[in-house]
Amino acid sequence: MLGLSFETHTRTCLVATCMVVTVMHLLLSILVHPHIDWSQDIPFNRKILRATLGLCMGSVVFYLLAVLYGASLFDGGLDTLLWSCMMSSMCVVPGALLLGLKDRSAWANLYLGAASLTNPIECMCYGLTVGCVFGAWLGAIPIPLDWDRPWQVWPISCTYGGLIGYMIAGLVVTIRMQLTSSRPKR
């Protein structure tokens, strides 16, 4: 074990989590996603560009949302930015790898038209995003409480909530995909 925890090394852990999740999604898009019948084959350098741009654009969106929900704009701004990068790596990077960044209607269908999702990868992207955002939202509940615990400081509890929501959603989506693929087709 490295001896790092989110309570004592918040920034290091946020950067490491962001990097690991982004690389994981890149590897999945290279190794797993090509086995799904898509009409387009995207070269590796384009996938890296999509992931990087998705990470940057998503970070700006999550930063603005965090500030709108009460995170400090200046005090702890670096922590908020790093938390935004982590959230973007879990929520936006999978969609950016799947859809690119130009087709706004595909993004709207993916994240707003969830009832019409039929592609298992689209369902995965949507499920991971919902789980991560909902977990981070639930993680914000203990922040104002008077317990004086080290994990109550922004953005630690939201980070824990987002990671737990992401993992639970990943498990649920995987089980759902297995159950729907193992059904006999009529």
N, C-alpha and C positions, 0 to 999 in steps of 0.2 A: 504494500500500500504506500502511496506517496505521502501520506500524512496531511493531505489537503482537505479542507472542508469548506463549504460555502460560507460558514460563519466567520472563519478566520482569513480565508483567501478568496473573497467574493469575486474579485475581478479576474484572477487567474482561472478560477473554476468556470466562470461564465465564458471566457475566451476559449478554454479547452472544450467545453460542452458545445459551443457553436461550431468549432472546427470539426469535432468528431461527428456531429450530426450531419453537417454539410458533406463531409467526405463519405459518410455512410450512404447518403442519398445519391451522391455521384456514382458510387460503386454499384448500388442497386440499379440505377438507371443504365449502367453499362452491362452488368451481369444478368439481371433478372428481366428487366423490361424488354430487351430485344426478343425474348421468347414469346412475347405477346404480339399478335399480328396487327401491326400498325402500318399505315400507308406510307409513312416517312421513316427514313433512316437518318439519324442525326449524328454527324461526326463528333468525336470526343472534344475537340476544341470548342465547338459550338455549345456543347453541354456545360463545359466549364464557364463559358461566357454567360449562358443562361443562369447558372447557379449563382455566379458572382453578382450579376445585375439584379436577380431576384432577391438575394441577400441584402444588397444595398437599398433597394427600393422598399422592401418589406421592413427593414430597420427604421427607415424614416417614418413609415406609417405607424409602426408599433411605438416609436418614440413619441410621436404626436398624440397617439391614443393614451399612452401612459401619463403624459403631462396633462391631457384633458381630464383624466381620472384622478389627478391629484399628485402625481410625482413632481418633485421640484424641478424647475427648469434649469436652475444654475447650481444649487447645492446638490451634490450627488448626481450631476448630469452625466458623468462618465459611467456610473453604475447603471443609470437608466438606459444609456446608449448600448452598453454591453448586454443588458437584459433584452433590449429590443433586437439586437443581433441574434441572440439565442432563440427568441420567439420566432424571428424571421426564418432561421435555419430549420425550425421544426414545422412552420406553417406555410411559408411562401416558397421555399426552395423546391419542395416536391412538385408544386404546381408549375413553377418556372421551368423545371426540367421536362415536365409533361407537355405544357402548352406553349412555351416561349413567353414573350412579353408583349407581343404585338396584338394578338387577337382578344380584344376586350370582351366580345360576346362569349367566347369560350370561358374566360375567367368568370364572367357573370353567371354563366350556366353552371360552372363548377362550384362556386361558393354560394350562389343565391338560389339556384334551381336544383337543389339536392334531390328532390323527388324524381327527377328525370335521369339520374345517374345510372348508367348501365355498365359502363366499362369498370372493371374491378380496380384499376389503378386510379381512376377518378374517385371512386368510392373511398379508396385508401387516403387520398389527398384530403378529401372533405372530412373524413372521420378523424384523421390526425389533427387537423386544424381545430375542429370543434372540441375534441378532447383536451388539446393543449390550452386553448383560450379559456374554456370552462374551468380547467384545473387552476390556471393562473388567477382567474377571477375568484375562485373559492380560496385560493392561497392568500388573497388580500384580506380576508376576513379577520385574521388575528392581529394584523398590524396595529390597529388603534387600541387594542386591549392593553390593560395595565399589568402585564405579567413580567415585564422586563427580562425577557429571554433573548439571547443573541440571535435566534432565528426569526424574530419578529421585525427586524430592521429591513427597510426597503433595500433591495428587491428580493431578499432571501426567501421569504415565505411564498412569494409569487413564483419564484424560480422552482422551488420544490413542488408547488401545485401544478405548474406547467409541465414539469418533467413527469410527475405521476400521472396527470391527465393524458399526456402523450403516450406513455407506456400502456396505460389501460386501454386507450383508444386503439393503439396498435394491436394489442391482443384481441380486442373485440372485433376489429376489422379482419384480422387474419382468420379468426374462427368463423366469422360470417362468410368470408370468401371460400373457405374450405367446405362449409356446409352447402353453399349454393353451387359450388362446382361438383360436389359429389352426388347431387340430386340426379335421378334418372331423367333424361330429356324425353318429352313426349312429342 
